[in-house]
Amino acid sequence: MARRDRTENYPRLTTPLVRDNGVLRPATWDEAIARAALGFRRVLDAPGADPTRNVGVFSCSKATNETNYLTGKFARSALGTNNVDSCNRT
């Protein structure tokens, strides 16, 4: 069982971080989401890219069924891949 002081006083991220020249810096949510989308777009638009082979999504077995459903839906509809896995077997 987790100790309360460990879980409640643990320093957590309060803002998105992006990497510039190897250094993390705070960013707005809009910038962080735009950068993530750009990364996905680069992979999907790369010469010879095949989303069914080059892209996969990893979900969490501790997430709700709804969250895991949306993760799979995102992978299939937005990324074009059926490669969805979770850590429930590990």
Rosetta blueprint (number, residue, H / E / L):
1 M L
2 A L
3 R L
4 R H
5 D H
6 R H
7 T H
8 E H
9 N L
10 Y L
11 P L
12 R L
13 L L
14 T L
15 T L
16 P L
17 L E
18 V E
19 R E
20 D E
21 N L
22 G L
23 V E
24 L E
25 R E
26 P E
27 A L
28 T L
29 W H
30 D H
31 E H
32 A H
33 I H
34 A H
35 R H
36 A H
37 A H
38 L H
39 G H
40 F H
41 R H
42 R H
43 V H
44 L H
45 D H
46 A L
47 P L
48 G L
49 A L
50 D L
51 P H
52 T H
53 R H
54 N H
55 V L
56 G L
57 V E
58 F E
59 S E
60 C L
61 S L
62 K L
63 A L
64 T L
65 N H
66 E H
67 T H
68 N H
69 Y H
70 L H
71 T H
72 G H
73 K H
74 F H
75 A H
76 R H
77 S H
78 A L
79 L L
80 G L
81 T L
82 N L
83 N L
84 V E
85 D E
86 S E
87 C H
88 N H
89 R H
90 T L
